[in-house]
Amino acid sequence: MSRVYDDQPLLSIPVNTHQLTTAWEPGKHQKGAGVILEGTIEGRSRHVIIDNSQNKFRYLVLHVRPNRAHRRKFDAAGREVEPNFSDTWKVNTGYLHSSYKVEARGQTDRLSTADLEAAVTSAELSCLTHQVHRHGCLPFWMQEEELAGMELNTGDSVRLKTRGDGPFIYNVAQLDGATSQVSNFAGGDMVGSSWTEKVMAVKQDQQERREEENQGVEEDEWDD
């Protein structure tokens, strides 16, 4: 169930103001494919960036303790596809697929803790959040206006995508801790339900194709 948005909890978080002597260029921290991460919010902090032109940029930083992370993956046309979650997978075998065998699937897109930290950490941005750093957590940035309609609290389980290899959030979804189902989201395209729905749609399509192929074989054998 979606929560009714109330900005009072956000406004109660102290603001850290950072005056820059240069332009604010988040795009330079967004190169690469990016990551998909699931974890728990251990803290939140608010940051106002004032650049050398006196432009203000307001962010909420989520300090997330990661549980698992994968490299985002795209096809040749630039469409995002399901990451390779494991280096092996189960392949149905036997009569009516009653058994299975484990086959190599290729290199997994899952990231180790060290690889995840290397992918999303920026020394320049870490200097702005080091005073509010939570041990064992990684800071992820999101513009405050992108949070309209959503409230993120300490203790929430979330799934997020980053904009390229860096700490800027493309979108974030709340998860039900018991079922890993998406309950709300903010940002760009849904990282939770649409990603899950696409994966399930692909699996359903593959299952239907297998059933059609098996049905066709049985009918041919019967005609003989």
C-alpha positions in Angstrom: 0.0 0.0 0.0 1.3 3.4 -0.9 1.9 5.9 1.9 0.3 9.3 2.0 3.2 11.7 1.4 4.1 14.1 4.2 7.2 16.3 4.0 7.4 17.0 7.7 9.7 14.0 8.4 12.0 15.2 5.6 12.0 18.8 6.9 12.9 17.6 10.4 16.3 16.3 9.1 19.1 18.8 9.6 20.5 20.4 6.5 24.1 20.3 5.6 25.0 23.2 3.3 28.0 23.0 1.0 29.3 26.1 -0.8 31.3 25.1 -4.0 33.8 27.2 -5.8 33.0 25.4 -9.1 29.9 24.4 -11.0 27.8 21.5 -9.7 28.2 18.7 -12.3 26.5 15.5 -11.1 26.7 14.1 -14.7 30.4 13.4 -14.4 29.6 10.9 -11.6 27.1 9.0 -13.8 29.2 7.3 -16.4 29.0 3.5 -16.9 26.1 1.0 -16.6 25.2 1.6 -13.0 24.1 -0.9 -10.4 20.9 -2.4 -8.9 21.1 -2.7 -5.2 18.9 -4.1 -2.4 19.6 -3.0 1.2 18.4 -1.3 4.3 18.3 2.4 5.0 20.4 3.0 8.2 20.2 6.8 8.1 19.2 9.8 6.1 20.8 13.3 5.6 19.8 16.4 3.7 22.3 18.4 1.7 22.1 21.7 -0.1 24.7 22.3 -2.8 25.4 25.9 -3.7 27.6 26.2 -6.8 29.8 29.1 -8.0 26.8 30.7 -9.7 24.8 30.6 -6.5 22.4 27.9 -7.8 21.0 25.7 -5.1 20.5 21.9 -5.4 18.7 20.0 -2.7 19.3 16.3 -2.0 18.3 13.6 0.4 21.1 11.1 0.9 20.2 7.6 1.9 22.8 5.7 3.9 22.1 2.2 2.8 23.6 -1.1 4.2 23.7 -3.3 1.1 22.5 -6.8 1.1 23.1 -7.7 -2.6 24.0 -5.8 -5.8 24.2 -6.5 -9.5 25.6 -4.6 -12.5 22.8 -3.1 -14.6 22.8 -4.7 -18.0 21.6 -3.4 -21.4 21.2 -5.0 -24.9 22.6 -3.7 -28.2 19.6 -1.4 -28.6 20.2 0.2 -25.2 17.2 -1.5 -23.5 17.7 -2.7 -20.0 17.6 -6.4 -19.5 17.7 -8.8 -16.6 21.2 -9.1 -15.1 22.9 -12.5 -14.9 22.2 -13.2 -11.3 24.4 -16.3 -11.1 27.1 -18.0 -13.0 24.9 -21.2 -13.2 21.3 -21.9 -13.8 18.9 -24.9 -13.7 17.8 -26.3 -17.0 14.7 -28.5 -17.2 15.2 -32.0 -18.5 13.5 -35.3 -18.6 9.9 -36.3 -19.5 7.6 -33.2 -19.1 10.6 -31.4 -17.6 10.4 -33.5 -14.4 14.0 -33.0 -13.6 16.8 -30.5 -14.1 20.5 -30.1 -14.5 22.8 -27.3 -13.6 24.6 -25.6 -16.5 27.1 -22.8 -16.7 25.5 -19.5 -17.5 28.6 -17.3 -17.9 30.0 -14.7 -15.7 27.6 -13.4 -13.0 26.7 -9.7 -12.9 26.6 -9.9 -9.1 29.0 -7.5 -7.4 31.1 -8.2 -4.4 31.1 -5.6 -1.6 34.4 -4.3 -2.7 33.3 -4.0 -6.4 30.0 -2.3 -5.4 31.9 0.2 -3.2 34.3 0.9 -6.1 31.5 1.4 -8.6 29.4 3.9 -6.6 31.9 5.7 -4.5 33.1 9.2 -5.5 35.9 10.8 -3.4 34.6 14.2 -4.3 31.1 13.5 -3.0 32.3 11.4 -0.1 33.9 14.6 1.2 30.4 16.1 1.5 28.9 13.2 3.4 31.8 12.0 5.6 30.5 13.8 8.7 27.2 11.9 8.6 28.7 8.6 7.3 27.3 5.4 8.8 29.7 2.5 9.3 29.0 -0.3 6.8 26.8 1.9 4.7 27.0 3.6 1.3 25.6 7.0 0.6 23.1 7.4 -2.3 21.9 10.8 -3.5 18.5 11.7 -4.7 17.0 15.2 -5.5 14.3 16.1 -3.0 11.8 16.9 -5.7 12.0 13.4 -7.0 10.6 12.1 -3.7 7.2 13.6 -4.2 4.6 11.0 -3.1 7.0 8.8 -1.2 8.4 8.7 2.3 11.7 6.9 3.0 12.5 6.1 6.6 15.4 4.6 8.5 14.8 0.8 8.7 13.1 0.6 5.3 14.2 -2.1 2.9 14.7 -0.7 -0.5 15.8 -1.6 -4.0 17.4 1.1 -6.1 19.1 1.7 -9.4 21.9 4.2 -9.8 22.4 6.7 -12.7 25.6 5.1 -14.1 28.5 4.2 -11.8 28.1 6.6 -9.0 26.0 7.4 -6.0 23.1 9.2 -7.7 19.8 7.3 -7.6 17.9 6.8 -10.8 14.9 5.4 -8.9 14.2 3.7 -5.6 11.5 1.3 -4.5 10.4 0.3 -1.0 10.3 -3.4 -0.4 8.2 -5.5 1.9 10.9 -7.1 4.0 9.1 -10.5 4.2 8.2 -10.9 0.6 10.5 -8.5 -1.4 7.5 -7.1 -3.1 7.5 -3.4 -4.1 5.2 -1.2 -2.1 6.2 2.2 -3.5 8.7 3.9 -5.7 10.2 7.3 -6.7 12.4 8.6 -9.4 12.5 7.4 -13.1 11.2 4.1 -14.4 10.2 1.8 -11.6 13.1 -0.2 -10.4 10.9 -2.6 -8.5 7.7 -3.7 -10.0 8.5 -3.0 -13.7 11.8 -4.7 -13.4 10.2 -7.7 -11.7 7.3 -7.7 -14.1 9.6 -7.7 -17.1 11.6 -10.6 -15.6 8.5 -12.6 -14.9 7.0 -11.8 -18.3 10.2 -13.1 -20.0 10.0 -16.3 -17.9 6.3 -16.7 -18.6 6.9 -16.3 -22.4 9.7 -18.9 -22.2 7.5 -21.3 -20.4 4.7 -20.9 -22.9 7.1 -21.5 -25.8 8.4 -24.7 -24.2 4.8 -25.9 -23.6 3.9 -25.1 -27.3 7.0 -27.0 -28.5 6.3 -30.0 -26.4 2.6 -30.0 -27.5 3.7 -29.9 -31.1 6.0 -32.9 -30.7 3.4 -35.0 -29.0 0.8 -34.2 -31.8 3.4 -35.2 -34.5 4.1 -38.5 -32.7 0.4 -39.2 -32.4 -0.1 -38.6 -36.2 2.6 -41.1 -37.0 
